[in-house]
Amino acid sequence: SKATLTATGATTYSWSSSPNNSSLSSTGGSPVVVNPTASTTYTVIGTDQNACSASASVSITVNALPSAPSLSTRNAAVCNPSGGVYDLNNLISSTAPSGVTYGWYTVNSNPSSTYAVSPTTVSNSGAYYVFAKTTATGCYSVYDSAIINITNLAAPTPLSTNISLCDPARADLNAYTPNAVS
């Protein structure tokens, strides 16, 4: 991730970083853009019009992302004869490590409570996205996704419920399913 570092109060600025300068967009001026891949300390030396100098430092910590949850399937067809719901957590085949939680969302980027699927039981077909989140840092993993196709199907209803036959006889039993999908 990128960060912008700004220094004020001097005329000119010279930046450096430890362990190295590779993540600096420029070593002069203010502001500068940094893109550290590991935790890095940045130092700026500011010089005023009288050639007086002072320095300041800032440390940026780069936190590792958690691994995305493993899913048992990415496509689930669910038949709910009673018009029920499906728990998305049934798709997760891994256990969250200590300090990591899993969450389902309706978007595949910038997960937030606005898009959270809570509770994790759904009654609508669609695409759902699961992220892992490190509790201590708030860092999210890349997502994994699942497509859920829920068919709410009514139970068949016999057209006749009482049939009386004389032996030997034959009866045909017919049933229909309201709103059946063929």
ZIPESUL-V909556 format. One record per residue. N is the residue number from 1. SS is DSSP state (@ for helix, = for strand, . for the rest). PSI is psi in degrees with one decimal (* if undefined). BURIAL is + if it has 16 or more other C-alpha atoms within 10 Angstrom, else -. Layout:
n: <N | N>
ss: <SS | SS>
psi: <PSI | PSI>
burial: <BURIAL | BURIAL>
//
This chain:
n: <1 | 2 | 3 | 4 | 5 | 6 | 7 | 8 | 9 | 10 | 11 | 12 | 13 | 14 | 15 | 16 | 17 | 18 | 19 | 20 | 21 | 22 | 23 | 24 | 25 | 26 | 27 | 28 | 29 | 30 | 31 | 32 | 33 | 34 | 35 | 36 | 37 | 38 | 39 | 40 | 41 | 42 | 43 | 44 | 45 | 46 | 47 | 48 | 49 | 50 | 51 | 52 | 53 | 54 | 55 | 56 | 57 | 58 | 59 | 60 | 61 | 62 | 63 | 64 | 65 | 66 | 67 | 68 | 69 | 70 | 71 | 72 | 73 | 74 | 75 | 76 | 77 | 78 | 79 | 80 | 81 | 82 | 83 | 84 | 85 | 86 | 87 | 88 | 89 | 90 | 91 | 92 | 93 | 94 | 95 | 96 | 97 | 98 | 99 | 100 | 101 | 102 | 103 | 104 | 105 | 106 | 107 | 108 | 109 | 110 | 111 | 112 | 113 | 114 | 115 | 116 | 117 | 118 | 119 | 120 | 121 | 122 | 123 | 124 | 125 | 126 | 127 | 128 | 129 | 130 | 131 | 132 | 133 | 134 | 135 | 136 | 137 | 138 | 139 | 140 | 141 | 142 | 143 | 144 | 145 | 146 | 147 | 148 | 149 | 150 | 151 | 152 | 153 | 154 | 155 | 156 | 157 | 158 | 159 | 160 | 161 | 162 | 163 | 164 | 165 | 166 | 167 | 168 | 169 | 170 | 171 | 172 | 173 | 174 | 175 | 176 | 177 | 178 | 179 | 180 | 181 | 182>
ss: <. | . | = | = | = | . | . | . | . | . | . | = | = | = | = | = | = | = | . | . | . | . | . | = | . | . | . | = | . | . | . | = | = | = | . | . | . | . | . | = | = | = | = | = | = | = | = | . | . | . | . | . | = | = | = | = | = | = | = | = | . | . | . | . | . | . | . | . | . | . | = | . | . | . | = | = | = | = | = | = | . | . | . | . | . | = | = | @ | @ | @ | @ | = | . | . | . | . | . | . | . | = | = | = | = | = | = | . | . | . | . | . | . | . | @ | @ | @ | = | . | . | . | . | = | = | . | . | . | = | = | = | = | = | = | = | = | = | . | . | . | . | . | = | . | . | . | = | = | = | = | = | = | = | = | = | . | . | . | . | = | = | . | . | . | . | . | . | . | . | . | . | . | . | . | . | . | . | = | = | . | . | . | . | . | .>
psi: <149.6 | 151.9 | 149.4 | 125.8 | 130.9 | 135.4 | 145.3 | 164.1 | -3.9 | 177.8 | -43.8 | 157.2 | 142.4 | 124.7 | 148.4 | 165.6 | 154.8 | 119.2 | -21.8 | 175.4 | 6.4 | -20.7 | 6.8 | 135.2 | -28.0 | 150.5 | -0.7 | 153.4 | 177.6 | 130.4 | 169.0 | 151.0 | 133.1 | 150.9 | 69.5 | 143.8 | -8.3 | 164.7 | 132.8 | 145.2 | 129.3 | 135.1 | 134.5 | 135.6 | 119.4 | 135.1 | 133.1 | -176.0 | -14.2 | 9.0 | 19.8 | 138.3 | 152.1 | 156.4 | 158.9 | 155.3 | 153.6 | 139.3 | 136.4 | 125.6 | 127.2 | 116.4 | 140.4 | 144.4 | 144.4 | 160.5 | 145.0 | 147.5 | 149.2 | 135.2 | 143.2 | -28.2 | 156.2 | -3.3 | 121.8 | 124.7 | 122.5 | 123.3 | 119.0 | 91.7 | -21.0 | 7.8 | 28.8 | -154.7 | 166.4 | 133.7 | 114.5 | -29.0 | -17.2 | -18.3 | -18.3 | 124.6 | 2.0 | 160.7 | 135.5 | 130.8 | 164.8 | 133.7 | 6.7 | 138.2 | 155.4 | 143.0 | 143.8 | 142.3 | 163.3 | 3.5 | 156.9 | 12.0 | 156.6 | 61.0 | 136.2 | 167.8 | -23.9 | -33.7 | 9.4 | 143.0 | 102.3 | 121.0 | 172.7 | 8.0 | 131.1 | 151.0 | 1.8 | 141.1 | 153.0 | -175.8 | 134.9 | 145.8 | 133.3 | 135.3 | 153.2 | 143.2 | 129.4 | 121.3 | -43.4 | -37.6 | -20.1 | 10.6 | 137.0 | 148.3 | 175.2 | 163.2 | 162.0 | 156.9 | 158.4 | 141.9 | 121.9 | 128.0 | 105.5 | 124.7 | 113.9 | 113.6 | 127.8 | 150.1 | 145.5 | 148.8 | 120.2 | 141.4 | -26.2 | 136.6 | -22.4 | 121.5 | 132.2 | 129.3 | 151.5 | 133.9 | 138.5 | 137.1 | 168.9 | 140.8 | 140.2 | 127.6 | 121.1 | 144.0 | 155.6 | 155.3 | 116.4 | 140.2 | 31.9 | 145.7 | 126.0 | *>
burial: <- | - | - | - | - | - | + | - | - | + | - | + | + | - | + | + | + | - | - | - | + | - | + | + | - | + | - | + | - | + | - | + | + | + | + | + | - | - | - | + | + | + | + | + | + | + | + | - | - | - | - | - | - | - | - | - | - | - | - | - | - | - | - | - | - | + | + | + | + | + | + | - | - | - | - | + | - | + | - | + | - | - | - | + | + | + | - | + | - | - | + | + | - | - | - | + | - | - | - | + | + | + | + | + | + | + | + | + | - | - | + | - | - | - | - | + | + | - | - | - | - | + | + | - | - | - | + | + | + | + | + | + | + | + | - | - | - | - | + | + | + | + | + | + | + | + | - | + | + | + | + | + | + | - | - | - | - | - | - | - | - | - | - | - | - | - | - | - | - | - | - | - | - | - | - | - | - | - | - | - | - | ->
//
